Amino acid sequence: MRYSQYRLKLRPGNPLVNALVIVLGALAIAASLVLGFFAFVVLGTVFIMFAAIVGIRLWWLNWRFGRRQTGDTSKPGAVSAELIEGEYRILRSEQRETLRPGRSQNT
């Protein structure tokens, strides 16, 4: 067996064409790297924004529902934020007439 049988026989051809192929190949590789970098940046940005939105939403839901549950069960004697306490008295209709806003009590 001769070694020359397995060796590829490539002719150099035109040197300008070879240089053009090398330049175009390098440009294609560079373009692929640049586009890949920008695709990575865009996908990374979308992922970070999605994670931030989900994180803020979960925090808000936890804050909203956690506040409701801690009304009066967490501490003995604690008052819920939705409960308003106060004193009142029932007035007769004559007393209501005199205590209306905009009217003096001497009338």
Biopython code that builds the backbone (N, CA, C, O; Angstrom):
import numpy as np
from Bio.PDB.StructureBuilder import StructureBuilder

atoms = [
    (1, "MET", "N", (0.831, -1.179, 0.000)),
    (1, "MET", "CA", (0.000, 0.000, 0.000)),
    (1, "MET", "C", (0.879, 1.246, 0.000)),
    (1, "MET", "O", (1.861, 1.380, 0.730)),
    (2, "ARG", "N", (0.483, 2.063, -0.799)),
    (2, "ARG", "CA", (1.239, 3.307, -0.884)),
    (2, "ARG", "C", (0.529, 4.395, -0.088)),
    (2, "ARG", "O", (-0.700, 4.455, -0.049)),
    (3, "TYR", "N", (1.308, 5.233, 0.531)),
    (3, "TYR", "CA", (0.774, 6.325, 1.332)),
    (3, "TYR", "C", (0.042, 7.350, 0.477)),
    (3, "TYR", "O", (-0.903, 7.979, 0.952)),
    (4, "SER", "N", (0.431, 7.522, -0.695)),
    (4, "SER", "CA", (-0.154, 8.537, -1.559)),
    (4, "SER", "C", (-1.576, 8.202, -1.975)),
    (4, "SER", "O", (-2.294, 9.085, -2.445)),
    (5, "GLN", "N", (-2.005, 6.958, -1.818)),
    (5, "GLN", "CA", (-3.374, 6.602, -2.175)),
    (5, "GLN", "C", (-4.390, 7.217, -1.203)),
    (5, "GLN", "O", (-5.516, 7.524, -1.593)),
    (6, "TYR", "N", (-3.999, 7.390, 0.034)),
    (6, "TYR", "CA", (-4.929, 7.885, 1.046)),
    (6, "TYR", "C", (-4.850, 9.394, 1.242)),
    (6, "TYR", "O", (-5.690, 9.985, 1.921)),
    (7, "ARG", "N", (-3.885, 9.983, 0.671)),
    (7, "ARG", "CA", (-3.722, 11.413, 0.823)),
    (7, "ARG", "C", (-4.649, 12.143, -0.152)),
    (7, "ARG", "O", (-4.752, 11.783, -1.325)),
    (8, "LEU", "N", (-5.324, 13.182, 0.366)),
    (8, "LEU", "CA", (-6.217, 13.958, -0.498)),
    (8, "LEU", "C", (-5.385, 14.829, -1.421)),
    (8, "LEU", "O", (-4.364, 15.400, -1.036)),
    (9, "LYS", "N", (-5.841, 14.903, -2.598)),
    (9, "LYS", "CA", (-5.133, 15.726, -3.579)),
    (9, "LYS", "C", (-5.938, 16.989, -3.832)),
    (9, "LYS", "O", (-6.815, 17.028, -4.695)),
    (10, "LEU", "N", (-5.618, 18.021, -3.060)),
    (10, "LEU", "CA", (-6.297, 19.308, -3.230)),
    (10, "LEU", "C", (-5.363, 20.247, -3.973)),
    (10, "LEU", "O", (-4.209, 20.444, -3.595)),
    (11, "ARG", "N", (-5.880, 20.800, -5.001)),
    (11, "ARG", "CA", (-5.084, 21.769, -5.742)),
    (11, "ARG", "C", (-5.311, 23.148, -5.142)),
    (11, "ARG", "O", (-6.436, 23.478, -4.769)),
    (12, "PRO", "N", (-4.292, 23.937, -5.044)),
    (12, "PRO", "CA", (-4.446, 25.237, -4.430)),
    (12, "PRO", "C", (-5.400, 26.147, -5.182)),
    (12, "PRO", "O", (-6.053, 26.973, -4.543)),
    (13, "GLY", "N", (-5.518, 26.052, -6.451)),
    (13, "GLY", "CA", (-6.425, 26.900, -7.218)),
    (13, "GLY", "C", (-5.961, 28.339, -7.239)),
    (13, "GLY", "O", (-4.779, 28.641, -7.076)),
    (14, "ASN", "N", (-6.922, 29.216, -7.443)),
    (14, "ASN", "CA", (-6.639, 30.639, -7.530)),
    (14, "ASN", "C", (-6.385, 31.202, -6.124)),
    (14, "ASN", "O", (-7.230, 31.007, -5.250)),
    (15, "PRO", "N", (-5.285, 31.880, -5.868)),
    (15, "PRO", "CA", (-5.007, 32.409, -4.532)),
    (15, "PRO", "C", (-6.006, 33.490, -4.101)),
    (15, "PRO", "O", (-6.261, 33.632, -2.905)),
    (16, "LEU", "N", (-6.567, 34.243, -5.021)),
    (16, "LEU", "CA", (-7.569, 35.246, -4.647)),
    (16, "LEU", "C", (-8.860, 34.595, -4.147)),
    (16, "LEU", "O", (-9.489, 35.072, -3.202)),
    (17, "VAL", "N", (-9.236, 33.505, -4.799)),
    (17, "VAL", "CA", (-10.443, 32.782, -4.363)),
    (17, "VAL", "C", (-10.209, 32.169, -2.993)),
    (17, "VAL", "O", (-11.097, 32.199, -2.141)),
    (18, "ASN", "N", (-9.018, 31.610, -2.771)),
    (18, "ASN", "CA", (-8.700, 31.035, -1.458)),
    (18, "ASN", "C", (-8.749, 32.115, -0.373)),
    (18, "ASN", "O", (-9.282, 31.874, 0.710)),
    (19, "ALA", "N", (-8.209, 33.282, -0.649)),
    (19, "ALA", "CA", (-8.237, 34.378, 0.325)),
    (19, "ALA", "C", (-9.670, 34.831, 0.578)),
    (19, "ALA", "O", (-10.032, 35.134, 1.714)),
    (20, "LEU", "N", (-10.480, 34.879, -0.463)),
    (20, "LEU", "CA", (-11.876, 35.283, -0.315)),
    (20, "LEU", "C", (-12.648, 34.270, 0.537)),
    (20, "LEU", "O", (-13.474, 34.657, 1.364)),
    (21, "VAL", "N", (-12.387, 32.996, 0.341)),
    (21, "VAL", "CA", (-13.044, 31.950, 1.136)),
    (21, "VAL", "C", (-12.638, 32.076, 2.597)),
    (21, "VAL", "O", (-13.473, 31.924, 3.488)),
    (22, "ILE", "N", (-11.366, 32.352, 2.849)),
    (22, "ILE", "CA", (-10.904, 32.503, 4.230)),
    (22, "ILE", "C", (-11.554, 33.717, 4.878)),
    (22, "ILE", "O", (-11.999, 33.642, 6.024)),
    (23, "VAL", "N", (-11.612, 34.818, 4.170)),
    (23, "VAL", "CA", (-12.216, 36.045, 4.716)),
    (23, "VAL", "C", (-13.710, 35.832, 4.956)),
    (23, "VAL", "O", (-14.223, 36.209, 6.010)),
    (24, "LEU", "N", (-14.408, 35.238, 4.003)),
    (24, "LEU", "CA", (-15.850, 35.004, 4.188)),
    (24, "LEU", "C", (-16.111, 34.014, 5.320)),
    (24, "LEU", "O", (-17.075, 34.175, 6.069)),
    (25, "GLY", "N", (-15.282, 33.013, 5.452)),
    (25, "GLY", "CA", (-15.422, 32.064, 6.565)),
    (25, "GLY", "C", (-15.220, 32.747, 7.910)),
    (25, "GLY", "O", (-15.972, 32.509, 8.855)),
    (26, "ALA", "N", (-14.200, 33.596, 7.992)),
    (26, "ALA", "CA", (-13.954, 34.334, 9.237)),
    (26, "ALA", "C", (-15.116, 35.272, 9.547)),
    (26, "ALA", "O", (-15.512, 35.395, 10.706)),
    (27, "LEU", "N", (-15.669, 35.939, 8.529)),
    (27, "LEU", "CA", (-16.818, 36.821, 8.737)),
    (27, "LEU", "C", (-18.058, 36.043, 9.194)),
    (27, "LEU", "O", (-18.815, 36.513, 10.043)),
    (28, "ALA", "N", (-18.255, 34.859, 8.625)),
    (28, "ALA", "CA", (-19.401, 34.034, 9.031)),
    (28, "ALA", "C", (-19.256, 33.590, 10.486)),
    (28, "ALA", "O", (-20.230, 33.597, 11.238)),
    (29, "ILE", "N", (-18.053, 33.209, 10.880)),
    (29, "ILE", "CA", (-17.823, 32.804, 12.271)),
    (29, "ILE", "C", (-18.023, 33.994, 13.205)),
    (29, "ILE", "O", (-18.647, 33.859, 14.257)),
    (30, "ALA", "N", (-17.495, 35.162, 12.826)),
    (30, "ALA", "CA", (-17.649, 36.364, 13.659)),
    (30, "ALA", "C", (-19.117, 36.763, 13.772)),
    (30, "ALA", "O", (-19.579, 37.121, 14.855)),
    (31, "ALA", "N", (-19.847, 36.705, 12.671)),
    (31, "ALA", "CA", (-21.269, 37.045, 12.704)),
    (31, "ALA", "C", (-22.042, 36.068, 13.596)),
    (31, "ALA", "O", (-22.941, 36.475, 14.332)),
    (32, "SER", "N", (-21.695, 34.803, 13.529)),
    (32, "SER", "CA", (-22.355, 33.806, 14.378)),
    (32, "SER", "C", (-22.084, 34.084, 15.851)),
    (32, "SER", "O", (-22.984, 33.971, 16.682)),
    (33, "LEU", "N", (-20.859, 34.444, 16.172)),
    (33, "LEU", "CA", (-20.527, 34.758, 17.563)),
    (33, "LEU", "C", (-21.264, 36.005, 18.054)),
    (33, "LEU", "O", (-21.771, 36.028, 19.175)),
    (34, "VAL", "N", (-21.321, 37.033, 17.221)),
    (34, "VAL", "CA", (-22.003, 38.265, 17.617)),
    (34, "VAL", "C", (-23.499, 38.023, 17.780)),
    (34, "VAL", "O", (-24.091, 38.440, 18.776)),
    (35, "LEU", "N", (-24.109, 37.354, 16.812)),
    (35, "LEU", "CA", (-25.542, 37.065, 16.924)),
    (35, "LEU", "C", (-25.828, 36.156, 18.118)),
    (35, "LEU", "O", (-26.827, 36.339, 18.812)),
    (36, "GLY", "N", (-24.967, 35.191, 18.354)),
    (36, "GLY", "CA", (-25.130, 34.321, 19.528)),
    (36, "GLY", "C", (-25.038, 35.096, 20.827)),
    (36, "GLY", "O", (-25.800, 34.846, 21.760)),
    (37, "PHE", "N", (-24.100, 36.044, 20.891)),
    (37, "PHE", "CA", (-23.971, 36.869, 22.100)),
    (37, "PHE", "C", (-25.228, 37.693, 22.323)),
    (37, "PHE", "O", (-25.742, 37.747, 23.441)),
    (38, "PHE", "N", (-25.730, 38.339, 21.271)),
    (38, "PHE", "CA", (-26.931, 39.152, 21.435)),
    (38, "PHE", "C", (-28.160, 38.300, 21.751)),
    (38, "PHE", "O", (-29.023, 38.721, 22.521)),
    (39, "ALA", "N", (-28.241, 37.132, 21.175)),
    (39, "ALA", "CA", (-29.354, 36.233, 21.513)),
    (39, "ALA", "C", (-29.266, 35.819, 22.978)),
    (39, "ALA", "O", (-30.287, 35.741, 23.661)),
    (40, "PHE", "N", (-28.056, 35.554, 23.464)),
    (40, "PHE", "CA", (-27.858, 35.208, 24.868)),
    (40, "PHE", "C", (-28.263, 36.373, 25.773)),
    (40, "PHE", "O", (-28.906, 36.161, 26.801)),
    (41, "VAL", "N", (-27.897, 37.579, 25.404)),
    (41, "VAL", "CA", (-28.254, 38.757, 26.208)),
    (41, "VAL", "C", (-29.767, 38.956, 26.224)),
    (41, "VAL", "O", (-30.343, 39.232, 27.277)),
    (42, "VAL", "N", (-30.411, 38.818, 25.073)),
    (42, "VAL", "CA", (-31.866, 39.012, 25.010)),
    (42, "VAL", "C", (-32.583, 37.940, 25.825)),
    (42, "VAL", "O", (-33.485, 38.258, 26.600)),
    (43, "LEU", "N", (-32.203, 36.697, 25.664)),
    (43, "LEU", "CA", (-32.848, 35.626, 26.433)),
    (43, "LEU", "C", (-32.576, 35.770, 27.926)),
    (43, "LEU", "O", (-33.454, 35.509, 28.748)),
    (44, "GLY", "N", (-31.367, 36.182, 28.274)),
    (44, "GLY", "CA", (-31.056, 36.413, 29.685)),
    (44, "GLY", "C", (-31.891, 37.538, 30.266)),
    (44, "GLY", "O", (-32.368, 37.443, 31.397)),
    (45, "THR", "N", (-32.067, 38.600, 29.499)),
    (45, "THR", "CA", (-32.884, 39.723, 29.956)),
    (45, "THR", "C", (-34.339, 39.310, 30.127)),
    (45, "THR", "O", (-34.976, 39.672, 31.116)),
    (46, "VAL", "N", (-34.863, 38.559, 29.176)),
    (46, "VAL", "CA", (-36.248, 38.079, 29.283)),
    (46, "VAL", "C", (-36.396, 37.177, 30.510)),
    (46, "VAL", "O", (-37.385, 37.284, 31.235)),
    (47, "PHE", "N", (-35.441, 36.304, 30.749)),
    (47, "PHE", "CA", (-35.501, 35.412, 31.904)),
    (47, "PHE", "C", (-35.442, 36.202, 33.211)),
    (47, "PHE", "O", (-36.197, 35.915, 34.140)),
    (48, "ILE", "N", (-34.561, 37.185, 33.291)),
    (48, "ILE", "CA", (-34.448, 37.981, 34.514)),
    (48, "ILE", "C", (-35.722, 38.785, 34.757)),
    (48, "ILE", "O", (-36.177, 38.893, 35.896)),
    (49, "MET", "N", (-36.300, 39.351, 33.698)),
    (49, "MET", "CA", (-37.548, 40.105, 33.862)),
    (49, "MET", "C", (-38.685, 39.186, 34.293)),
    (49, "MET", "O", (-39.479, 39.554, 35.159)),
    (50, "PHE", "N", (-38.776, 38.005, 33.707)),
    (50, "PHE", "CA", (-39.805, 37.045, 34.086)),
    (50, "PHE", "C", (-39.635, 36.625, 35.543)),
    (50, "PHE", "O", (-40.614, 36.549, 36.286)),
    (51, "ALA", "N", (-38.404, 36.354, 35.950)),
    (51, "ALA", "CA", (-38.153, 35.961, 37.341)),
    (51, "ALA", "C", (-38.494, 37.097, 38.299)),
    (51, "ALA", "O", (-39.022, 36.850, 39.384)),
    (52, "ALA", "N", (-38.200, 38.334, 37.914)),
    (52, "ALA", "CA", (-38.531, 39.474, 38.765)),
    (52, "ALA", "C", (-40.039, 39.649, 38.891)),
    (52, "ALA", "O", (-40.547, 39.910, 39.982)),
    (53, "ILE", "N", (-40.756, 39.508, 37.782)),
    (53, "ILE", "CA", (-42.218, 39.648, 37.824)),
    (53, "ILE", "C", (-42.831, 38.564, 38.697)),
    (53, "ILE", "O", (-43.701, 38.849, 39.520)),
    (54, "VAL", "N", (-42.389, 37.332, 38.526)),
    (54, "VAL", "CA", (-42.917, 36.231, 39.345)),
    (54, "VAL", "C", (-42.557, 36.443, 40.811)),
    (54, "VAL", "O", (-43.387, 36.218, 41.692)),
    (55, "GLY", "N", (-41.335, 36.871, 41.075)),
    (55, "GLY", "CA", (-40.917, 37.112, 42.453)),
    (55, "GLY", "C", (-41.707, 38.214, 43.122)),
    (55, "GLY", "O", (-42.113, 38.078, 44.276)),
    (56, "ILE", "N", (-41.931, 39.309, 42.406)),
    (56, "ILE", "CA", (-42.723, 40.408, 42.968)),
    (56, "ILE", "C", (-44.160, 39.968, 43.194)),
    (56, "ILE", "O", (-44.765, 40.316, 44.208)),
    (57, "ARG", "N", (-44.706, 39.209, 42.262)),
    (57, "ARG", "CA", (-46.092, 38.731, 42.407)),
    (57, "ARG", "C", (-46.226, 37.799, 43.617)),
    (57, "ARG", "O", (-47.182, 37.911, 44.385)),
    (58, "LEU", "N", (-45.279, 36.891, 43.784)),
    (58, "LEU", "CA", (-45.338, 35.985, 44.929)),
    (58, "LEU", "C", (-45.155, 36.737, 46.235)),
    (58, "LEU", "O", (-45.821, 36.435, 47.225)),
    (59, "TRP", "N", (-44.250, 37.724, 46.246)),
    (59, "TRP", "CA", (-44.072, 38.523, 47.452)),
    (59, "TRP", "C", (-45.359, 39.263, 47.784)),
    (59, "TRP", "O", (-45.770, 39.306, 48.943)),
    (60, "TRP", "N", (-46.004, 39.854, 46.760)),
    (60, "TRP", "CA", (-47.219, 40.605, 46.995)),
    (60, "TRP", "C", (-48.335, 39.708, 47.516)),
    (60, "TRP", "O", (-49.050, 40.076, 48.449)),
    (61, "LEU", "N", (-48.484, 38.521, 46.907)),
    (61, "LEU", "CA", (-49.526, 37.600, 47.381)),
    (61, "LEU", "C", (-49.246, 37.160, 48.813)),
    (61, "LEU", "O", (-50.164, 37.072, 49.628)),
    (62, "ASN", "N", (-47.988, 36.884, 49.119)),
    (62, "ASN", "CA", (-47.634, 36.492, 50.479)),
    (62, "ASN", "C", (-47.908, 37.631, 51.452)),
    (62, "ASN", "O", (-48.404, 37.399, 52.555)),
    (63, "TRP", "N", (-47.592, 38.850, 51.057)),
    (63, "TRP", "CA", (-47.838, 40.004, 51.910)),
    (63, "TRP", "C", (-49.329, 40.228, 52.109)),
    (63, "TRP", "O", (-49.783, 40.517, 53.216)),
    (64, "ARG", "N", (-50.094, 40.091, 51.011)),
    (64, "ARG", "CA", (-51.531, 40.342, 51.076)),
    (64, "ARG", "C", (-52.249, 39.301, 51.922)),
    (64, "ARG", "O", (-53.031, 39.653, 52.805)),
    (65, "PHE", "N", (-51.993, 38.028, 51.662)),
    (65, "PHE", "CA", (-52.699, 36.982, 52.405)),
    (65, "PHE", "C", (-52.091, 36.758, 53.776)),
    (65, "PHE", "O", (-52.788, 36.318, 54.691)),
    (66, "GLY", "N", (-50.830, 37.046, 53.939)),
    (66, "GLY", "CA", (-50.206, 36.928, 55.253)),
    (66, "GLY", "C", (-50.753, 37.956, 56.212)),
    (66, "GLY", "O", (-50.870, 37.686, 57.407)),
    (67, "ARG", "N", (-51.093, 39.141, 55.709)),
    (67, "ARG", "CA", (-51.647, 40.191, 56.549)),
    (67, "ARG", "C", (-53.033, 39.810, 57.041)),
    (67, "ARG", "O", (-53.391, 40.114, 58.179)),
    (68, "ARG", "N", (-53.807, 39.155, 56.208)),
    (68, "ARG", "CA", (-55.154, 38.731, 56.621)),
    (68, "ARG", "C", (-55.098, 37.658, 57.695)),
    (68, "ARG", "O", (-55.899, 37.675, 58.630)),
    (69, "GLN", "N", (-54.172, 36.736, 57.575)),
    (69, "GLN", "CA", (-54.102, 35.626, 58.507)),
    (69, "GLN", "C", (-53.561, 36.049, 59.862)),
    (69, "GLN", "O", (-53.868, 35.408, 60.867)),
    (70, "THR", "N", (-52.777, 37.096, 59.918)),
    (70, "THR", "CA", (-52.203, 37.515, 61.187)),
    (70, "THR", "C", (-53.098, 38.480, 61.941)),
    (70, "THR", "O", (-52.626, 39.191, 62.828)),
    (71, "GLY", "N", (-54.391, 38.519, 61.605)),
    (71, "GLY", "CA", (-55.313, 39.450, 62.235)),
    (71, "GLY", "C", (-55.304, 39.357, 63.745)),
    (71, "GLY", "O", (-54.683, 40.196, 64.397)),
    (72, "ASP", "N", (-55.966, 38.374, 64.327)),
    (72, "ASP", "CA", (-55.970, 38.254, 65.770)),
    (72, "ASP", "C", (-55.513, 36.868, 66.210)),
    (72, "ASP", "O", (-55.695, 36.510, 67.373)),
    (73, "THR", "N", (-54.936, 36.094, 65.329)),
    (73, "THR", "CA", (-54.487, 34.757, 65.707)),
    (73, "THR", "C", (-53.025, 34.731, 66.118)),
    (73, "THR", "O", (-52.613, 33.820, 66.836)),
    (74, "SER", "N", (-52.224, 35.708, 65.684)),
    (74, "SER", "CA", (-50.800, 35.663, 65.987)),
    (74, "SER", "C", (-50.515, 36.090, 67.421)),
    (74, "SER", "O", (-49.664, 35.492, 68.080)),
    (75, "LYS", "N", (-51.204, 37.106, 67.916)),
    (75, "LYS", "CA", (-50.958, 37.616, 69.267)),
    (75, "LYS", "C", (-52.273, 37.623, 70.031)),
    (75, "LYS", "O", (-53.308, 38.004, 69.484)),
    (76, "PRO", "N", (-52.240, 37.214, 71.265)),
    (76, "PRO", "CA", (-53.478, 37.304, 72.041)),
    (76, "PRO", "C", (-53.805, 38.775, 72.314)),
    (76, "PRO", "O", (-52.939, 39.541, 72.737)),
    (77, "GLY", "N", (-55.024, 39.151, 72.076)),
    (77, "GLY", "CA", (-55.459, 40.518, 72.312)),
    (77, "GLY", "C", (-55.208, 41.462, 71.149)),
    (77, "GLY", "O", (-55.538, 42.644, 71.238)),
    (78, "ALA", "N", (-54.631, 40.968, 70.062)),
    (78, "ALA", "CA", (-54.368, 41.827, 68.904)),
    (78, "ALA", "C", (-55.666, 42.074, 68.153)),
    (78, "ALA", "O", (-56.558, 41.225, 68.145)),
    (79, "VAL", "N", (-55.769, 43.225, 67.529)),
    (79, "VAL", "CA", (-56.983, 43.609, 66.806)),
    (79, "VAL", "C", (-56.691, 43.564, 65.317)),
    (79, "VAL", "O", (-55.620, 43.978, 64.874)),
    (80, "SER", "N", (-57.639, 43.063, 64.551)),
    (80, "SER", "CA", (-57.479, 42.999, 63.101)),
    (80, "SER", "C", (-57.480, 44.405, 62.518)),
    (80, "SER", "O", (-58.113, 45.307, 63.069)),
    (81, "ALA", "N", (-56.781, 44.594, 61.417)),
    (81, "ALA", "CA", (-56.710, 45.903, 60.769)),
    (81, "ALA", "C", (-58.033, 46.269, 60.112)),
    (81, "ALA", "O", (-58.254, 47.440, 59.804)),
    (82, "GLU", "N", (-58.907, 45.318, 59.890)),
    (82, "GLU", "CA", (-60.177, 45.581, 59.232)),
    (82, "GLU", "C", (-61.294, 45.902, 60.227)),
    (82, "GLU", "O", (-62.411, 46.214, 59.814)),
    (83, "LEU", "N", (-61.013, 45.832, 61.514)),
    (83, "LEU", "CA", (-62.023, 46.059, 62.535)),
    (83, "LEU", "C", (-61.874, 47.470, 63.085)),
    (83, "LEU", "O", (-60.780, 47.872, 63.483)),
    (84, "ILE", "N", (-62.955, 48.214, 63.108)),
    (84, "ILE", "CA", (-62.955, 49.567, 63.660)),
    (84, "ILE", "C", (-63.867, 49.556, 64.881)),
    (84, "ILE", "O", (-65.046, 49.215, 64.782)),
    (85, "GLU", "N", (-63.319, 49.926, 66.020)),
    (85, "GLU", "CA", (-64.113, 49.972, 67.241)),
    (85, "GLU", "C", (-64.463, 51.414, 67.557)),
    (85, "GLU", "O", (-63.720, 52.335, 67.220)),
    (86, "GLY", "N", (-65.578, 51.595, 68.194)),
    (86, "GLY", "CA", (-65.995, 52.939, 68.583)),
    (86, "GLY", "C", (-67.251, 52.886, 69.439)),
    (86, "GLY", "O", (-67.864, 51.831, 69.603)),
    (87, "GLU", "N", (-67.620, 54.029, 69.977)),
    (87, "GLU", "CA", (-68.824, 54.128, 70.793)),
    (87, "GLU", "C", (-69.902, 54.841, 69.987)),
    (87, "GLU", "O", (-69.602, 55.654, 69.112)),
    (88, "TYR", "N", (-71.141, 54.534, 70.284)),
    (88, "TYR", "CA", (-72.253, 55.196, 69.610)),
    (88, "TYR", "C", (-73.423, 55.259, 70.568)),
    (88, "TYR", "O", (-73.487, 54.534, 71.561)),
    (89, "ARG", "N", (-74.329, 56.131, 70.247)),
    (89, "ARG", "CA", (-75.590, 56.173, 70.990)),
    (89, "ARG", "C", (-76.709, 56.432, 70.002)),
    (89, "ARG", "O", (-76.510, 57.093, 68.982)),
    (90, "ILE", "N", (-77.860, 55.921, 70.300)),
    (90, "ILE", "CA", (-79.011, 56.038, 69.427)),
    (90, "ILE", "C", (-79.742, 57.324, 69.777)),
    (90, "ILE", "O", (-80.059, 57.581, 70.939)),
    (91, "LEU", "N", (-80.005, 58.127, 68.751)),
    (91, "LEU", "CA", (-80.673, 59.414, 68.947)),
    (91, "LEU", "C", (-82.113, 59.328, 68.463)),
    (91, "LEU", "O", (-82.446, 58.588, 67.538)),
    (92, "ARG", "N", (-82.935, 60.101, 69.113)),
    (92, "ARG", "CA", (-84.307, 60.227, 68.628)),
    (92, "ARG", "C", (-84.318, 61.161, 67.440)),
    (92, "ARG", "O", (-83.333, 61.859, 67.201)),
    (93, "SER", "N", (-85.391, 61.194, 66.698)),
    (93, "SER", "CA", (-85.458, 61.995, 65.476)),
    (93, "SER", "C", (-85.291, 63.485, 65.769)),
    (93, "SER", "O", (-84.718, 64.197, 64.946)),
    (94, "GLU", "N", (-85.777, 63.989, 66.926)),
    (94, "GLU", "CA", (-85.611, 65.407, 67.249)),
    (94, "GLU", "C", (-84.139, 65.735, 67.478)),
    (94, "GLU", "O", (-83.671, 66.802, 67.079)),
    (95, "GLN", "N", (-83.427, 64.845, 68.104)),
    (95, "GLN", "CA", (-82.016, 65.084, 68.361)),
    (95, "GLN", "C", (-81.213, 65.022, 67.050)),
    (95, "GLN", "O", (-80.237, 65.753, 66.881)),
    (96, "ARG", "N", (-81.622, 64.165, 66.147)),
    (96, "ARG", "CA", (-80.935, 64.075, 64.864)),
    (96, "ARG", "C", (-81.090, 65.352, 64.060)),
    (96, "ARG", "O", (-80.161, 65.772, 63.370)),
    (97, "GLU", "N", (-82.263, 65.973, 64.147)),
    (97, "GLU", "CA", (-82.506, 67.220, 63.423)),
    (97, "GLU", "C", (-81.557, 68.311, 63.902)),
    (97, "GLU", "O", (-81.027, 69.072, 63.093)),
    (98, "THR", "N", (-81.345, 68.391, 65.190)),
    (98, "THR", "CA", (-80.512, 69.467, 65.726)),
    (98, "THR", "C", (-79.023, 69.204, 65.524)),
    (98, "THR", "O", (-78.234, 70.148, 65.525)),
    (99, "LEU", "N", (-78.627, 67.976, 65.355)),
    (99, "LEU", "CA", (-77.205, 67.656, 65.231)),
    (99, "LEU", "C", (-76.749, 67.474, 63.789)),
    (99, "LEU", "O", (-75.642, 66.989, 63.556)),
    (100, "ARG", "N", (-77.558, 67.845, 62.835)),
    (100, "ARG", "CA", (-77.155, 67.720, 61.439)),
    (100, "ARG", "C", (-76.017, 68.693, 61.141)),
    (100, "ARG", "O", (-75.968, 69.781, 61.714)),
    (101, "PRO", "N", (-75.112, 68.316, 60.259)),
    (101, "PRO", "CA", (-74.012, 69.229, 59.919)),
    (101, "PRO", "C", (-74.542, 70.458, 59.202)),
    (101, "PRO", "O", (-75.470, 70.369, 58.398)),
    (102, "GLY", "N", (-73.948, 71.605, 59.498)),
    (102, "GLY", "CA", (-74.363, 72.843, 58.846)),
    (102, "GLY", "C", (-75.424, 73.604, 59.623)),
    (102, "GLY", "O", (-75.715, 74.754, 59.295)),
    (103, "ARG", "N", (-76.002, 72.996, 60.635)),
    (103, "ARG", "CA", (-77.018, 73.661, 61.442)),
    (103, "ARG", "C", (-76.452, 73.853, 62.855)),
    (103, "ARG", "O", (-75.751, 72.980, 63.369)),
    (104, "SER", "N", (-76.742, 74.936, 63.448)),
    (104, "SER", "CA", (-76.277, 75.151, 64.829)),
    (104, "SER", "C", (-77.229, 74.446, 65.790)),
    (104, "SER", "O", (-78.380, 74.171, 65.450)),
    (105, "GLN", "N", (-76.748, 74.164, 66.962)),
    (105, "GLN", "CA", (-77.576, 73.442, 67.941)),
    (105, "GLN", "C", (-78.571, 74.369, 68.637)),
    (105, "GLN", "O", (-79.501, 73.887, 69.283)),
    (106, "ASN", "N", (-78.401, 75.666, 68.523)),
    (106, "ASN", "CA", (-79.310, 76.625, 69.176)),
    (106, "ASN", "C", (-80.597, 76.839, 68.381)),
    (106, "ASN", "O", (-81.516, 77.468, 68.905)),
    (107, "THR", "N", (-80.706, 76.368, 67.189)),
    (107, "THR", "CA", (-81.860, 76.621, 66.354)),
    (107, "THR", "C", (-83.045, 75.814, 66.773)),
    (107, "THR", "O", (-84.108, 75.916, 66.161)),
]
sb = StructureBuilder()
sb.init_structure("model")
sb.init_model(0)
sb.init_chain("A")
sb.init_seg("    ")
for serial, (resi, resn, name, xyz) in enumerate(atoms, 1):
    if name == "N":
        sb.init_residue(resn, " ", resi, " ")
    sb.init_atom(name, np.array(xyz, "f"), 0.0, 1.0, " ", f" {name:<3s}", serial, name[0])
structure = sb.get_structure()
